[in-house]
Amino acid sequence: MSTPANPPPPYPAPRNLLAGKNVLVTAAAGTGIGFSTAQRALEEGARLFVSDIHERRLAEAVERLRAVSPHQVDAKLCDVTREPDVRALVRTAIETMGRVDVLVNNAGLGGSASVTQMTDEQWLKVIDVSLTSVFRMTRAILPHMYANRGGAIVNNASVLGWRAQALQSHYAAAKAGVMAFTRCSAIEAAEHGVRINAVAPSIAMHAFLNRVTSDELLTELKGREAFGRAAETWEIANVIVFLASDLASYMTGEIVSVSSQRA
């Protein structure tokens, strides 16, 4: 039985949680969690550097972000499946801002396919964008953070890393991998003063999700939530901002479920 929808809470007032911090966000164009994270980081006082693979959407995102805050916003195109792009992004972000205090690994790719019908290409593409990109970006930024003896990385996982759902074996495997990578890399990074955590959202509504998901499935997924609605993308971003902030100073290797699902 589905739950009647409750309205989302008011949009949060800024609290300067990221004041003085330089933040790099991947896959920040469009209307999803990445853009909301970039916006919330700006509102919380950060200087921002964003990337995406889509040139037009990235330019539009930067224009929108610059209207939000007087803090600097810079950007660079990046295909996170290409190592040269990843290295160039990290190098440019460091050169532009002087240092990177926070990395948000947001890039991901979904899709629906049964195991028997899924091609190697479909499997490998989802794994590459959703899991291997997290490894590439983390590998590229950690020496810089180690040298600075501090920093925070927040990865975007999914409740599908825990929960079984038909037609999602590639995406679920990738997100479970993000969770495991988060935990293991966090142990390595801790001795250098760097924290690595992840969020695991259930469902957050945005325009792209509406385009690629049927109304029937969206209704079903919303009905599973205790609040009877999907999350707003900024509700996920709030938790990412918290994990990036000094308020989460004793948290590392944690996967924070951002959902209202029944246990």
C-alpha positions in Angstrom: 0.0 0.0 0.0 1.4 3.4 -1.0 1.8 6.3 1.5 0.1 9.6 0.9 2.7 12.2 -0.1 4.0 14.7 2.5 5.3 18.0 1.1 9.0 18.7 1.3 10.3 21.0 4.0 11.3 24.6 3.3 14.5 25.2 1.5 17.3 25.5 4.1 18.8 28.8 5.1 22.7 29.0 4.7 24.8 28.4 7.7 28.3 28.9 6.3 29.1 25.2 6.7 31.7 25.4 3.9 33.0 28.9 4.4 36.6 29.1 3.2 36.6 25.8 1.5 37.3 25.0 -2.2 34.9 22.4 -3.6 35.2 20.4 -6.9 32.0 18.7 -8.1 31.8 16.3 -11.0 28.7 15.9 -13.2 27.3 19.2 -12.0 25.3 20.3 -15.0 21.6 19.7 -15.6 19.0 19.4 -12.9 20.2 16.5 -10.7 22.0 16.0 -7.4 25.3 17.3 -8.8 23.9 20.7 -9.6 22.0 20.9 -6.3 25.2 20.0 -4.5 27.1 22.7 -6.3 24.4 25.3 -5.5 24.3 24.3 -1.8 28.1 24.4 -1.6 28.0 27.9 -2.9 25.2 29.0 -0.6 27.3 27.5 2.3 30.2 29.8 1.5 32.4 27.6 -0.7 34.5 28.6 -3.7 33.4 26.3 -6.5 34.8 24.4 -9.5 32.4 22.2 -11.5 32.8 19.8 -14.4 30.5 17.9 -16.7 30.8 16.1 -20.1 28.0 18.3 -21.7 29.4 21.6 -22.9 26.2 23.5 -23.3 24.6 22.2 -20.1 27.8 23.0 -18.2 27.9 26.6 -19.5 24.2 27.0 -18.5 24.9 25.5 -15.0 27.8 28.0 -14.5 25.6 30.9 -15.5 22.9 29.8 -13.0 25.4 29.2 -10.2 27.0 32.6 -10.7 23.6 34.2 -10.2 23.3 32.4 -6.8 26.4 33.7 -5.0 29.2 36.3 -5.2 31.7 33.4 -4.6 33.8 32.4 -7.6 32.6 29.6 -9.9 34.9 28.0 -12.4 34.3 25.0 -14.7 36.0 22.6 -17.1 34.7 19.9 -19.4 35.6 16.4 -18.3 34.8 12.9 -19.4 35.4 11.0 -16.2 35.9 7.8 -18.2 39.1 9.2 -19.7 42.2 9.4 -17.5 43.7 12.4 -19.4 40.5 14.4 -18.8 40.5 13.5 -15.1 44.1 14.5 -14.6 43.5 17.8 -16.5 40.4 18.6 -14.4 42.2 18.0 -11.1 45.3 20.0 -12.3 43.2 22.9 -13.5 41.0 23.0 -10.4 44.1 23.1 -8.2 45.8 25.8 -10.3 42.6 27.9 -10.4 41.6 27.7 -6.7 45.1 27.1 -5.2 43.9 23.9 -3.5 40.9 21.5 -3.4 39.5 20.9 0.0 36.4 18.9 -1.0 35.8 16.5 -4.0 32.3 15.4 -4.7 32.2 12.3 -7.0 28.8 12.6 -8.5 29.1 11.1 -12.0 26.9 8.1 -12.6 25.0 6.3 -15.3 22.0 4.1 -15.0 19.6 2.2 -17.3 17.5 -0.9 -17.2 18.4 -4.3 -18.7 17.9 -7.9 -17.8 21.0 -10.1 -17.1 20.2 -12.3 -20.1 19.8 -9.4 -22.5 22.5 -7.1 -21.2 25.5 -6.7 -23.4 29.1 -6.4 -22.3 29.1 -2.8 -23.6 26.1 -1.9 -21.4 27.7 -3.5 -18.3 31.1 -2.0 -18.8 29.7 1.5 -19.6 27.7 1.7 -16.3 30.7 0.3 -14.3 33.1 2.7 -15.9 31.0 5.8 -15.4 29.5 4.9 -12.0 32.4 3.1 -10.3 35.7 3.4 -12.1 35.3 7.2 -12.4 35.2 7.4 -8.6 38.5 5.5 -8.4 40.1 7.7 -11.1 39.1 11.0 -9.5 40.0 9.8 -6.0 43.4 8.6 -7.3 44.1 11.9 -9.0 43.1 14.1 -6.0 44.5 12.2 -3.0 48.2 13.1 -3.5 47.2 16.8 -3.4 45.1 16.3 -0.3 47.8 14.1 1.4 50.3 16.9 0.8 47.9 19.4 2.5 47.2 16.9 5.4 43.5 17.3 5.0 40.4 17.2 2.8 37.1 15.4 2.3 35.7 13.3 -0.5 32.0 12.5 -0.8 30.9 9.8 -3.2 27.4 9.4 -4.6 26.3 5.8 -4.2 22.7 4.4 -4.1 20.4 2.3 -1.9 20.6 -0.2 -4.8 24.1 -1.0 -3.5 22.2 -2.8 -0.7 18.7 -3.4 -2.2 17.8 -5.9 -4.9 15.9 -4.6 -7.9 15.2 -6.3 -11.2 16.9 -5.0 -14.3 19.4 -3.1 -12.2 22.3 -5.6 -11.8 24.9 -3.4 -13.5 24.0 -0.2 -11.7 23.6 -2.0 -8.3 26.9 -3.7 -8.8 28.6 -0.4 -9.6 27.0 1.4 -6.6 27.9 -1.5 -4.2 31.4 -1.1 -5.6 31.4 2.6 -4.7 30.4 1.7 -1.2 33.2 -0.8 -0.8 35.7 1.5 -2.5 34.7 4.3 -0.1 35.2 2.1 3.0 38.6 0.8 1.9 40.0 4.0 0.5 38.9 5.8 3.7 41.2 3.6 5.8 44.2 4.5 3.6 43.4 8.2 3.6 42.7 8.5 7.3 46.4 8.5 8.3 46.8 11.6 6.0 44.0 13.5 7.6 41.6 12.9 4.6 38.0 11.8 5.1 36.1 9.7 2.5 32.4 9.1 2.9 29.4 8.4 0.6 25.7 9.1 0.4 23.2 6.4 -0.7 20.0 8.1 -2.0 16.9 6.1 -2.8 15.0 8.3 -5.3 15.4 12.1 -6.0 13.2 13.7 -8.5 14.7 15.8 -11.4 14.0 16.4 -15.1 16.4 13.8 -16.4 14.9 11.0 -14.2 11.5 11.9 -15.5 12.7 11.5 -19.1 14.3 8.1 -18.7 11.8 6.5 -16.2 8.2 5.5 -16.8 5.5 7.2 -14.8 4.4 3.7 -13.6 7.8 2.9 -12.1 8.2 6.4 -10.6 4.8 6.0 -8.9 5.8 2.6 -7.5 9.2 3.9 -6.2 7.6 6.9 -4.6 5.1 4.7 -2.9 7.8 2.7 -1.2 9.0 5.8 0.6 7.9 6.5 4.1 7.1 10.1 3.2 5.2 9.0 0.1 7.3 11.2 -2.1 10.7 11.3 -3.8 13.5 13.4 -2.2 14.2 16.9 -3.6 17.7 16.9 -5.1 18.7 19.5 -2.5 17.7 17.2 0.3 20.4 14.8 -0.9 22.8 17.7 -1.4 22.3 18.8 2.2 23.8 15.5 3.4 26.7 15.8 1.0 27.4 19.3 2.3 27.3 18.0 5.9 29.8 15.2 5.1 32.0 17.7 3.4 31.9 20.1 6.3 33.9 20.1 9.6 30.7 19.0 11.4 31.5 15.5 10.1 35.1 15.6 11.3 34.9 12.2 13.0 33.1 10.4 10.1 35.1 8.4 7.5 34.3 5.2 5.6 30.6 5.7 6.2 27.8 5.2 3.8 24.9 7.5 4.8 21.5 6.3 3.5 19.5 9.4 2.4 16.1 7.8 2.1 12.7 7.4 3.8 12.3 3.7 3.0 10.8 1.2 5.3 13.5 -0.9 7.0 
